Amino acid sequence: MSSPLQIGILAEARYLAQSQPTGLSNELQAQGHNVSILDPQQAFYRMGDDRWFAGLDVIVGRGRSWALLGLLKWAERGGCLTINRQAAISAVHNKAQMSIALASSGLPIPETYFATIEQLASGIPAENYPIILKPIFGDNSRGLLVVNSPAEMAATDWPEPVALAQRYFKTDGYDLKLYGIGDQIWAVRKVSPFNATADMDKAKEGLAETTPELTELGRRCGQLFGLDLFGVDCIETEAGVLIIEINDYPNYTNVPAANERLAEYVVQKCRASC
């Protein structure tokens, strides 16, 4: 019988009341592993003192705060396995860098712009509206704004020097989410935060068919950014599935046996690296 693993879960406090990483933590403990919950903003750290991660076989990170990213990089420099790696989280935290990588790779995304509000107002053709504005370091749909015309864009009071702007598509009220654990992909339909309507077909919500094309799309996204645990936000349009953005370590809502699958992946990757 394999010995229990020493697993650290580095998570911002806001996530500890959500299904992840709590579900993963509970499953790992049920399997006999030792789990330590580490809050990146509730401890005192002295540079050069590695005792906070000493003895851990792996650290699983959930969050994007500067404190969490700094601690992940610290642990990696000390030789500790991390899931996801700090560079992978950082690559999707910065939405401008993420969009550049997606466009450069040839993956399907809506027409996307990066500029000041003034430049966006004068540069985006009127026929491409509505446009959705996104902060470069936005999170959990915070700070998103739909703009309907060049005049409305010019009048927008945007709190940052630049914005990421994407062409906005009306849908049937659902977004398509691709959840990835390694190279395993699941497709789930979720109510859109912008397109929901009163007459939506509620039967469409939940687990969807994961076609070979969606599996390939999800895998390419994970590989592009080096992510182990990730979600791909998509919309379904007449032109096909378009990628809106990538997120690290989501909640895996409606993924069957998500806790068990996550635990299996973490344990297997940890054992393989030892």
N, C-alpha and C positions, 0 to 999 in steps of 0.2 A: 504494500500500500504506500502511495506517495505521501511524503510529509506535507503538512499544511503550509500554505504560502503565507507570507507576511505582505499584506496588500494595503497600501495607503490610498484613500480616496480624497483627493484635493478638490474641494467644492466650495463655491461661494454660498453664503448662507441662504440666499434667495432660492437656491435649487433644492435645499434639503427638505422642503415641504412638497416637492414634486415627485412624480413617479420615478424619476431618475435624478441622482444616482442611488436613491434609497432602495429601489427594487434590486439593483445589482448588489448592493451591500448586503441586503438580507439574504439573497440567494448564495452569495459566497460564504457567509457565515453558516448557513444551513448545510453547506457542503464541508464544513469543518475548517475553513480557512480563517485566519486572523485578520480582521479589518480595522484600520484606524481611520477615523474621519478627521481630515485636516482642513481647517478654515484659514485661507491665506491672509485674512484681514483680522484675525483674532489671536495673533501670537506675536512674540518678539523674536527677531532673527538677527544674529550677529554674523556679518560676512566672514566666511572662512570656517564657521562652526557648522559642520555637516550633520550634527547629531539628530536634527529633526527628521532626516530621512534614513538614518543609519539602520541597517537591518531589514529594510523594505526590499522585497523582490520586484515590486512594480508600483508605480503611482498612476492611478487613473484620474484624469483631470476633467472637471466640468465647470466651465466658466470662461470669461474672456477678460477679466480685470487685469490691470497691469501687475497687481500683486501676484495673481495666480500665474500669469505668463512668466514673470520673473522667477518664481519658485520652481516652475517646471524646467526652465533652462538651467537653473542652479543644480537641480537633481540630475539632469542629463549630463552636465559637466562632471558630476561626481560618479558617473557610471551607472546610474539607476535607469531601468527601463521605464518609459512613460507611454501612456495611451490616453489621448492622442499626443503626439510630439508637439513641443512648443511652436516650432516653425510651421507646422500644419495648421494649428489653430490661428496663428497670426496671419497666415495667408488668406483665410476666409473672414477674419475679423475685419480687415481693411477691405471694404467693398469695392474701392477703386482697383486695387491690386487683383482682387478676385475676378472682377469683370474683365480686366485686361487679359488675365490668364485664360478665362473661358473663351473670349473672342479669338485670341491668338491660337488656341487649340482647335478651332473650328467647331466647337460644340454649339448647339443652337440656342441663341439668346435673343430677346427682343432688341431692337435698335437701341443703343445705349450711348449716352453722352456724358462728358465730364468737363465742367467749366464753372465759371461764376454765373450767378443768376442773370446778370446783364448779357453775358455772352450766349447763354441758353436762350434768352428771349429773342435775340436777334438771329440766332443761328439755326434753331430748329424749325423746319417748315411747318406752316399752320396745319397742313393736312395730317401731320404726325401726332397731333394732340388727340386725346388727353395724354399728359405726361405725368409720371409719378416721380417725385423727388425723394432722394434718400440721403441721410447723413452718411459720411464715410465710415464712421464707426457706430452705426446704429445697431440696435439689438432688440429682438422680440417685437418687431413691427413698430418700435418707438420712433417718432420723428418723421414718419412717412407723410407725404402730402401729395394729393392729386391736383394737378393744374390743368385747366381746360382750354387755354388760349395763350398766344404770345403776350397779349395785353395783361392777362392775369399773371403770367410768369414775370413780366417786368415789374409788376406791383408787389410781388411776393417779398415778404420780410424774412429772409432766410438767415438763421443764426450763425452760419459758418461761412468762411471765405469762398468755398466751392461746394458743389453738390454733384451727386451722381443722379443722372436723369434717365429713365427708361420709358419707352413707349408703353402705354397702358392699354390693356385689352379687356374688354367686357367678356365675361364668361357666363356659364350657367349657374354661377354661385359657388362653384367648388374649385379648389386648387388640388393639384396632384402632388403628393409627397412621395419621394423615393427614399426609403430608409436603408442604410447600409451598415452591416457588421462584417468587416473584412470584404470578401467578394460576394457575400450573401445580400440580396436585394429584395425588398418588399415594396409594393406600390399601395398607397392608401389615399383615398379621397377625403379631403377635409373642407369644411365650410370656409369660404374665403372671408378674410377680414374686411374686404371692400366690395365684393360682388354679391353678397348674400341677398336673397329676395324672399318675400313671404310665400311665394308659390313654388319654392324649390322642391324637387323630388328627393325627399329625405332618404329614400332607399339607396341612393347612390353613395351615401357616406359610409366610410369604413374600408375594409380591405378590398382591394381591386385586383384585377388580373395583372400579374407581373409577366408581361410578354418578354420574349427574347430581346426585343429592341429596348424596352425599358431597363432590363437587366444590364445590357451593354452600356446604356447611357449612365446608369448609376455607377457602374464599375469604373467607367472612364473618369467620372467626376472624383471619385475617391482616390484613384491613382494619380490624377493630375495634381492634387494637393497633398498627397501622402497621408490621407486620413484613414484611421482604423474604424472609427465610429462617426457616422455622419448622416445628415439628411439633405436631400436635394429638393428645393421648392420649385415646382413646375406649374405651368398652365397649359391647358389643351386648347389649341386654336385651329382654325381651318388650315393653317400652314404646317400643323403638327405640334408636337410637344416642344415647348420653349422653357429653358432653364431661367429662373428668376434669380436664385442665389443658392449658396451652399452653407449649411450650418454644421458645426461640430457637435457631437454627442447630444442628440435630441432626446425626447422622452419616449420615442418608439410607440406612440399611441396606436392601438389596434394591430400591432405586430404580434402574431401568436407566440406565446412562450418567450417573450422578449427578455425577461430576467434570466432565464435559463440559458438562452442563446448568448447573451452578453457575458455571463459568467464563464460559459464554456470557451468563448473566444479569449477572454482575459487569461484564463488558466492555461490554455493551450499555447498562447503566445509567450507567456511567462516561462512555462516549462521548456519551450523550444529555445529560448534565449539563454537558459542556464547552462 
